Amino acid sequence: MRKEKYRRICLVAILSVLLTLMQIAGWQASMKNGTSMHSSPFFQNIGHMEIWQCALWGIVEFLIFGVLIYRAFTGLEKHCANSVNGSSGVGVIGPYFWIGTGFLLYGIYIFYLIGCYPGFYNYDAGNQIPQFLYAEVPYNAHHPILHTLLEGGIISLGYKLRGVDLTFGVFLYCAFQMAVCAVIFTYCIFYIYQYTYKKKVAVAAFLFYAMCPPVIMFAMCTTKDVICYTLLLAAILKMLGIYKDLQKESVKMNRWIQLGGLLVIACLFRKNIIYVVVLFAVLVLLFAGKERKKQLIVYTCVVLTAFLIDRGLIFITDASEGSPMEAFSIPVQQIARLYRDRGEEAFDKEELEILYSFVDKEMLSNYDPFISDGMKYAFWLHYDVISENGREFWGLWAKKGLQYPLIYIEAFVDNTYQSWYPCTVLHDTKEFRYFDITGWQKEYGRPRMPWLYNFYSKIYREASYQKYPVLRMFFSIGFMLWVVLAAWFYGLWKRDRGILTALGFVLCISVTNLAGPVSDIRYYLLQFYAFPLCIAIFAGKSQGAGYVEDEDYVDAKG
């Protein structure tokens, strides 16, 4: 008993250290860059703190986090035990109820879509659609070919049906995407009810998916991330059930196949997901207690199938390859930051010659601490030199990192803190980065409810959400990450392998996204989609609760 108590104290201490470090570093970065949500004079006067002040504040914060988390986890566990002991069980809700729930959710989404007609034509659609519409425009694998074909096909169908402009096609695509969201979100609500048998929790999940502005905005947005992350939400629900049951018994192969299918399609909608699956598979195989061989087969098949289908689509469409510089965001930002802060004095003559062979001197002035696109493009112009002299490039990067570690750390923090610090506004040196409204949208958008459209447009134009304490956390990437992280540690607290695996996959995605170009909310949508599931995990189970896979649900009903 004492050993278990010490284990839990250590878990709480680790989580408290992580949250304290993120809070202190994020506070410093947001105050320095003027992106803090804290507009009150009290917090602004504190501003950017000295190192000794950070250390002192960190100690206090660590103790506060530690006490609050330990008491919260203990209270949640006790509440769960009391709920199980005092419950007489809850009857199964029939499938027609959940079908009705899905149609109601979809009806709400269509209401939003009509109000903001034709939806939001933004992010990469302007580059993808011409590839499908015009034979003279070659396909490019920079964006996933499957999404280009799907989006281009639906939008071109709308253009053929109503050939005035692309607006009807955009509307059709958003309506299709919203249908995918409605189906999977309803599945999640059903899962949450089966997990907790608490109607209030299920209703709260429905209201979240039906009203949360980030969820709604991206549901009617043409970016590839939406379908990818909704599929991954279904995948982590499958994982939660599979790995929870795996602690007690063998899992039927058809459940692994369902999980594998969802992961394959998700990989085809976002390229980085295949690397997440590889990372996740390695971690699971290291710590999995049972059926390692079956898991190795499943995840290997996922990676190979996704790779082969993607290569097949590239071959069929004769698409050119995407830029490899997408994976270079961190190193090019760090080298450029060192050059900006220390100038040529940070490099000797030989190192300068190597640096200038990789990037034009004049373009280093385009460094933006929030987004790596400018530096990626600058180095991409000399990518042939980098590919031929990769050892020199990585050698220079590593050598300067050892000499100037604090500058490298600061470059990484500035490029990523908006994704892991809750109290910051998504902003760069030029604009708010919460959402993206293109010139096409401004010219062709014909919202039927201007008040609704203006509500969403103010979020991206003015970051209007920062004016509302507490509620603004529902717009924060960092807050959603903290919730997922806390729920994952709660799984450690309870030794629940299902929670650890499912939310571990979410955290793997979040970690790999830190290597991306910018802290855009669309990269972290899965954290928002998983928020109701995390609340259900904290809410615990009632008598007879626990998710049952489809075939078992049918048997129980029969």
N, C-alpha and C positions, 0 to 999 in steps of 0.2 A: 504493500500500500504506500509506504514511504517512497519507494523507488518510483512508482507511478506519479506521485506528487512532484518529485524532483524533475521527472521527464516533462511534465506539463509546465513547470516553472521555466525550464529551459526553452521550451517552445514559445512561450509568451515573451521571454526575454529576446529571442531571435526576431520575432515579429515586431516587437517594440523598437529594436535597433533599426530594422529596415524602415519602418515608418518614420522614425526620428530623423534618420539620414535623408530620406526623401523630402521630409518637411523642411529641414534646415536648408538643404541645397536648393530646393525649389523656391523657398522664400527668398533666398539671396539672389537667385537668378531672375525671379519675377520682379523684385524691387529694382535690381540693376537695369533691367530692360524695360521697365514701365509697363509690365503686363499683369500686375497683381490685381485681383478682384477686390482687395482691401482698399477701399477709397476713403475710409475714415481718417481724420487727422491723427488719431492715436497711433494707428498702425503705420501710417506714412511717416510719422516722426521717428519711429523706430528704424524704418528704412533698412539700409544695407548695414549689417553688423560686422564688427571686428571678429577676428578668430576667437579671442578669449570669450567674447560675448556669445558666439555660436556654441562654444563648448559648454558654457554655463547653462545656456538655454536648452542645449541638447540633453544635459543631465536631468534637468527638471522635466522636460518633455518625455524622456525615456521612462521616468518613474510614473508620470501620469498615465502614459500609454499602458505601461505594465499593469498597474492597478486596475484600470478600466477594463482592459482586455481579459484579465484573469477573472474578475468579477462577472463580466458579461458571459464568458464561456461557461463558468460554473453555474450561473443562473439559467442559461439556456439549456444546459444538460439537465438540471434539476426540473425545469419546467417540462421538458420532454418526458422525463420519467413520470412525473405526476400526471401528465396528459395521457400516457399509455395506461397507467394504473387506474385512472378514473374514468376511462372511456368505455362505453359499451359497444363500440363498433359503429360503422356507418355503412349504409347500403350502397351498392354499386349504381352509379348513374348510367343510364342506357346510352347507346351510341347516337341515337337521334338528337339527344340534348347537345352533344359535342358537335354534331353536324350543324345544328342550329347556331351554336356559338361561333363556328367558323364563318357561316354566312353573315351573321350579324357583324363580326369583325371586318369582313370584306366589304359589307355595305358602308360601314363607317369610313373605311379607306377610300372607297369610290366617292363618297361625299367630299372628302378632303381633295381628291384628285380633280373633281369637277370644279370645286371652288378655286383651285390653282391651275386650271386648264392651260396647257396640256400636260402639266407635270414639269419637272425641272430637267431641261436638256443641258447637262453640264459635265464638267470634268473631261473625260477622254472621248466622249461621243463624237465631237467634231472631227477627230482624227480617224475614228473607226468607221463611221457611216459611209464616207466617200469610197472606202475600200470595197464595200459591198455594192454601192449604187453605180459606180463608174468603172468600166472595164479597164480604162487607161490608168487608173490608180492602183498600184500594186499593193498586195497584202503585206502587212508588216507584223511580225510576231512580238513586237514590243508590248502590245496588248494581247491577251489570250485570244487565239483564233476562234475558239468555241463561242466566246461572248460576242466577238465581232460578227460572227455569222448569225447568232441568235438575235442580237439587237438589230443588226442590219436587215435581217429577213422580216422581222415584225414591223419595223418602221417603213420599209419599202412596200410591204403589203398595205399598210395604211395609206401610203402615198398613191398606190394604184387604186384603192377604193375611193379616195377623196384627194385628187391630184392638185389641189390648190397649193399646198406647201407641206412641210413635214409634220405639222402640228398634230394631225390625227394619228399619224404613225407613232409619234412620241407618246400620245395618250394611250394607244393600244399597248405599247411596250410597258409603260408604267402600270397599266391595268393588269397585264400578265404578271409582272413582278410582284404587285400587291397581292395577287392570288397566291403566289408561292409563299409570301410572307404570312398571309392569313392562315394557310394550311399548317405551316410549321409552328407558328405562334400558338395556334389552337392545340396542336399536339403537345406543346410545352405546357400549356395551361392544364390539359388533361393529365399530363405526367405529374405536374405539381399537386394536383388534387389526389392522384393515386399515391403520391409520396407522403403527403401530410394528412389527407382526409380532413382538411380544414377548409371549409367553403370560403371563409374570409380571405385566406391566402390566395385561393384560386381567383376570386373576384378581383383582388388587388392586382394580380398578374394580368388579368384581362384589361383592367383600366390602364395599367402601365403601357401595354402594347397598343391600346386604342387611343391614348392621349399624349404619351411622351413625345414632345416635339422632335428630338433627334431621330427617333424611330420613324415618325410620320414623314419627316422631310426626306429621309433617305429612301423610304419605301416608294416615294414618287420621284425618284432621281435615277438617271440613266447610267450611273456608275456600276461597274462589274462587282464591286465589293458586296452589294446588298444580297444578291442571290448566293454568292459564295458563303457569306457568314450565316445566312439563314440555314443553308444546308449543314454547316458546321454546328449550328445549334442543335439540329436533329441528331447529328453524330455524337455530340457530347452527352445527349440524353441517352442514346444507345449505350455509350461507354459506361455511364453511371449504373445502368441496369446490369450490363454484362459483368463488370468488375465487382459489383456488389454480390452478384450470384456466384461469381468465380471463387469467392472465399469459402463457399459451402459445397459447391458441386460443379460438375462439368457443364459447359455452356454449349448448346446446340450450334452446329455449324451455320445454320441459316441466319442466326443472329449476327455472327461474324461477317457473313456475306452482305447483310444489310448495312452494317457499319462500313465495310470496305467500299461498297457502292457509293455511299454518301461522300466518303473521303476522296474517291477518285474524281467524282464530278466537281467537288470543291477545288481540287488541285487544278482542274482544267479552267477554272474561273479566276484563279490567282496563282501566279507562278511560285510565290514564296511558300505556299502551303505544302508543296512537295518536300521542301527542306524541313518544314515543321514536322511532317510525318516521320521523316528520317530521324530527326532529333528525338521526337517523342518515342519512337520505336526503340531506340537505344536505351532511353531512360526506363521504359516499361520493362524491357527484357532484363535489365540489370536488377530491377527491384521486384519483378513479378514473382509470386510464389508458385504459381501453377500454370500449366499448359504453355510453357515457353515456346515449344516447337510450333504449336498451332498459331500463336501470336506472330512468331517469326514468319510463317508462311503468309498470314493475312497481310501484314504490313509490307512485306516484300512484294506481294502481288499488287497491292495498292500503288506502290511507287513505280513498278514496272509497267502496269497497265496505264497509269496516267501519263508516263513518259512516252510510251509507244503511241497512244492515241494522239497526244500533242504533236509528236513528230509526224504522224500520219496526216493530221490536219495541215501542218506546215507544208508537207509534200504535195498534198492535193491542191492547195491554194497557191503553191509556188511562192510562199511568203518569204520575205527576207528576214534574217535573224534580228532579234532585238539587241539593244546596246548592252554589252557586258558591264558598262560603267554604272549600271543600276546597283551593283553590289559594292561600289567603291565609295559610298557616301561618307562613311566614318573617316577613312584615311585621307581623302582629299580635303575634307573640312578641317582636319587637324593640321595638315601641312599648311593650308592657306591661312589658318588662324595664327600659326606660329609666324608666318611671313608678315601678316598684318601687324601683330603685336611687337615683334622684335626686328622686323625688316631683314635686310641682307646680312646684318651683323650676326644673325643666328646661324649662318652657313659659311663655311670656308669656300675658297675659290673653286675647288673641285666639286663640292656639293652644289654650289650655285649652277655650275655647268650642267650637272645631272638634272637639277630641278628645272632649268630652262629648256632642257630637251624634252621634258614631259608636259610643259605648260608655258604659254606665252606670258612673259613678265607683266604685260599690261593687263591681262585678264585676271590676275590675282587680286586686283583691286575690286573685283565684282563679288568678293566674299560676303556672304550673308550668314550670320550665325544661326538663323532659324531654319534655313532651307538650303540644301546642297545642290540644287539644280544648276545654279550658275557655275559652280566649281566642277560638277560632273561634265558639263558641256565643255568647259575650258580644257579639261584633261582629255576628254573624248576626242578633241581635234587632233591630239597626238597619240591616240590609242595604239596605232601601229608601232610606235616607238616603245610604248609601255609594254605591249605584248612581247616584243622582241627582247626587251631588257627588263623583264619582270623582277629578276633578282636585284637589280640596282634600285628599282622603284621601292620594293618592299624593304630593302636594306636601308635606304635613306629614311623611309618612314619610321622604321624601328629604331634607328640610331638617334634620330631627333626626339623620338618619344622618350627614350631613356635619359636624354639630356634635359628635356623640358616636360616632365610628366604633368605638372600642374596645368600647363597650357593645353595639353592634349585632353586632360580631364575636363577643363572648362569648356573646350570646344564641344565635347560630347554632351555635357550637361546643357549647354545653350541650345543644342540641336534637338534635345529630347525631353527637357524638363516639363514641357507643356503636356506630355503624355503620361507623366507619373506624379505630378504635383497638382492636387485638387483645386487650389485657390488661384488659378491663373486664367487669363483670357487668351484664347487661341489667336495669336497676333504675330505678324512679322514686321519687318521694317517698312512695309508698304501698305499692308491691308490686314483686316481681320480674316482669319483662315478657317472660320467655322464651317462655311459653306461656300459654294461657288455659283454665281449667276453670270452666264455668258451674255455677250452682245446679242446672240440669236434669241435668247430668252427675252431680252428687253424689247426686241423688235417684233417677235412673233407670239409671245405669250399673251393669252387672252383670258385672264382669270375671271371666272363668273362671280366670285366673291372677293372683291378687292381687299376687304378688311382682313380676310384670312391670309391672302397672299402677302399683304403688308406685314402681318404678324410674323410670318416666316422670314420675309426679306429683311426685317429689322434685326433679326438674329444674326444674319451674316454682315449686314451693313454697319450696325452699331453695337453688336454684342449686347443686345438689350437684356439678355438673361442675367447679366452680372448685377443688375439693379435689385434683384430679389434674393435676399439671404435665404439660405436653406434650399429653396427651390432651384437655385442656380447650380446646385450640386448635381442635379439630374441632367445637366448639360456638360458635365465635366468628365473628360477622359480619365484624369487622375483619380477622381472619386470612385468611378466604376472599377478601376484597377485595384484600389484599396479594398473595396468590397469583395472582389474576387479573391484577393490575397488573404483577407481575413477568413473567408469561407474555406479556403484551402487549408489554412492552419487549423481551423476548427475540425476539418476532416482528419488532420494529424492528431489533434487532441482526442478525437473519438476512435482513432485507428480505423477509419472507414476508407477502404481501398477504392470504393466506387467514387466517392467525392474527390479523393486525391488524384485519381486518374482523369476524370472528366474535367475538373477545373485545372489540373496540371496541363492539359492540352491547351486550354485558354491562355494560361500563363506562358506556354511555349510560343504561341503566336505573338503575344505581347512583347516578349523578349526579342524575337526575330525582327519585329517591326521597328525596334530601336535602331536597327542598322539601315532603315529606310531614309528617304530624303528629307522628310518633314513630319511634324506631329499633326497630321490631318486626322480628323475624327473618323473618316471613312475607313482608315486602316484598323481602327479599334472598335468597330461596330459590334463585334462578338461580345465584348465586355458589357455593352448595353443590353444586348439580347439575352445574356446570361444573368442579368441582374435579378429578375424575379426568381430564377432557380436558386440563386444564392440566398435570397430571403427565405425560400422554402427550406433550404438546408438549415438555416438558423432556427426556423420555426419548429423543426423536428417532426416527429411522427405521432399519430394517435393510434389507438388500438386497431390492429388489423391493417395498418397502413404499410405501404411499401409497393413500389411500382411492379406491375406484373406485365410481362411482355404479351404481345397480341394474342398468341395462341392460348396462353394460360388464361387471359382475360375471357376469351370465348368459352373455355372449359368451365370457368367459375360461373359464368352467366348461365351456361347450359345446365 
